[in-house]
Amino acid sequence: KMMILKRKRIVLSIIAIMVLVAGYINWAYTQPVDEAPVSAPVSSDTEVSVPENEILKKAREARDTAREKSREMLQEAINNPATPDDGKVAAGNAINEIASAIEKEGICEGALIAKGMSDAVVFISDGKVSVSVKSVNELTSEEIVKIKDVIIGNTGITADNIKISSIE
């Protein structure tokens, strides 16, 4: 009986570590996109600019890669016969949260484009939202209100948990 309890504790500890790693990976990719200049010198005479939409595309890809890695780790825990039932339920719930965040992010991104934004990337994690919007000029207060309305309406997350940045 002691051996079974020790095994359950070890498995639950492994699951907890996997969930923490998945959360960290998700958090790392939900940080706002760096608003540094988007050009990099190639030689002393030549400069190549990265298109702004490339920045948002890369942010989207990084977010999706992190989510997929998290989902795979959680699925492994579910498929592991040594994982206790409550650990499988917790991993299943975490997968459902990831799926829900993915769905809400897609809805918000589409709605922001429909509201006149040329491109946007939305990251939802731990009850917080980070929005990066492509904008030629600094965002106006009217645009910020539109963005917050879209996010609040589609996620239920309060305005104080929404961070907005613009990519020029």
Secondary structure, 3 states (H helix, E strand, C coil): CHHHHHHHHHHHHHHHHHHHHHHHHHHHHCCCCCCCCCEEECCCCCEEECCHHHHHHHHHHHHHHHHHHHHHHHHHHHHCCCCCHHHHHHHHHHHHHHHHHHHHHHHHHHHHHHCCCCCEEEEEECCEEEEEEECCCCCCHHHHHHHHHHHHHHHCCCHHHEEEEEEC
